[in-house]
Amino acid sequence: MQISITFKKIESSDALKSYVQEKLEKLDKMLDAPAEANLVLSVEKIRHIAEINLSCEKLKIHAKEEAETMYSAIDGLSDKLQILIKKNKEKARRHLAGDKQTIKANPDLGTLAQ
């Protein structure tokens, strides 16, 4: 996974960079193709904000998380991404499989399409 991190109104630290890399590498295993992640870490007054644009072959995700500390914002963002990736993969799997049971249950549907 190609990761680019941007810091806004916060000092860049190696600890935050390595923490982000560790979290995103776990998510990289869930993806089917190489991905590119653009992460923005910013501070506005007392809110710590982590925002990501993740783009993969057929997958584009934008997520944002706010928390009291930057580490908890990154944790929350990681959890959101994990849920969104699973949801998208399940949706694609259902789409490719088709919903064949409803056609078999209602044979009249085949005649309506003609």
C-alpha positions as CSV (number, residue, x, y, z in Angstrom):
1,M,0.0,0.0,0.0
2,Q,1.3,3.4,-1.0
3,I,0.7,5.8,1.9
4,S,1.1,9.5,1.9
5,I,0.6,11.4,5.2
6,T,0.0,15.2,5.4
7,F,0.2,17.0,8.7
8,K,-1.9,20.2,9.2
9,K,-1.3,22.4,12.2
10,I,0.6,19.6,13.9
11,E,4.2,18.6,14.1
12,S,5.1,15.6,12.1
13,S,6.4,12.8,14.2
14,D,7.9,9.4,13.4
15,A,5.8,7.8,16.1
16,L,2.6,8.9,14.4
17,K,3.9,7.8,11.0
18,S,4.9,4.4,12.2
19,Y,1.5,4.0,14.0
20,V,-0.4,4.9,10.9
21,Q,1.7,2.5,8.8
22,E,1.1,-0.3,11.3
23,K,-2.7,0.2,11.3
24,L,-2.9,0.5,7.5
25,E,-0.8,-2.6,6.8
26,K,-3.4,-4.6,8.7
27,L,-6.1,-3.3,6.3
28,D,-3.9,-3.8,3.3
29,K,-4.3,-7.6,3.8
30,M,-8.0,-7.2,3.3
31,L,-7.7,-5.6,-0.1
32,D,-7.4,-7.6,-3.3
33,A,-5.2,-5.1,-5.3
34,P,-2.5,-2.6,-4.5
35,A,-4.0,0.5,-2.9
36,E,-3.1,4.2,-2.5
37,A,-3.9,6.0,0.8
38,N,-3.8,9.7,1.3
39,L,-4.1,10.5,5.0
40,V,-4.5,14.0,6.5
41,L,-3.8,14.5,10.2
42,S,-4.9,17.8,11.6
43,V,-5.7,19.6,14.8
44,E,-8.4,22.2,15.2
45,K,-8.6,23.7,18.7
46,I,-9.0,20.6,20.9
47,R,-10.2,18.2,18.1
48,H,-7.8,15.8,16.5
49,I,-8.9,14.9,13.0
50,A,-7.8,11.9,10.9
51,E,-9.1,11.9,7.3
52,I,-8.3,9.4,4.6
53,N,-8.9,8.8,0.9
54,L,-8.3,5.2,0.0
55,S,-8.4,4.2,-3.6
56,C,-7.9,0.7,-4.9
57,E,-8.8,-1.0,-8.2
58,K,-12.6,-0.8,-7.9
59,L,-12.8,0.7,-4.5
60,K,-12.8,4.3,-3.4
61,I,-13.3,5.2,0.2
62,H,-13.3,8.5,2.0
63,A,-13.5,8.4,5.8
64,K,-13.1,11.0,8.6
65,E,-12.7,10.6,12.4
66,E,-12.5,13.1,15.2
67,A,-11.3,12.4,18.7
68,E,-9.6,13.9,21.8
69,T,-6.2,12.4,20.9
70,M,-4.6,11.7,17.5
71,Y,-4.0,8.0,18.3
72,S,-7.7,7.4,19.2
73,A,-8.7,9.3,16.0
74,I,-6.4,6.9,14.0
75,D,-7.8,3.9,15.8
76,G,-11.4,5.0,15.0
77,L,-10.5,5.7,11.4
78,S,-9.0,2.2,11.1
79,D,-12.1,0.6,12.5
80,K,-14.3,2.6,10.1
81,L,-12.1,1.6,7.1
82,Q,-12.3,-2.1,8.2
83,I,-16.1,-2.0,8.3
84,L,-16.3,-0.1,4.9
85,I,-13.9,-2.5,3.2
86,K,-15.9,-5.6,4.5
87,K,-19.2,-4.0,3.4
88,N,-17.9,-3.2,-0.1
89,K,-16.5,-6.7,-0.6
90,E,-19.7,-8.2,0.6
91,K,-21.7,-6.0,-1.8
92,A,-19.5,-6.9,-4.7
93,R,-19.7,-10.6,-3.9
94,R,-23.5,-10.4,-3.7
95,H,-23.6,-8.5,-7.0
96,L,-21.5,-11.0,-8.8
97,A,-23.4,-14.0,-7.4
98,G,-26.7,-12.5,-8.4
99,D,-30.0,-13.1,-6.5
100,K,-31.1,-16.3,-8.1
101,Q,-33.4,-17.5,-5.3
102,T,-36.0,-14.8,-6.0
103,I,-36.2,-15.8,-9.6
104,K,-36.8,-19.4,-8.7
105,A,-39.3,-18.5,-6.0
106,N,-41.4,-16.4,-8.4
107,P,-41.5,-18.0,-11.9
108,D,-44.0,-15.3,-13.1
109,L,-41.2,-12.8,-13.0
110,G,-39.6,-14.3,-16.0
111,T,-42.7,-13.8,-18.1
112,L,-43.1,-10.2,-17.0
113,A,-39.7,-9.2,-18.5
114,Q,-40.7,-10.3,-22.0
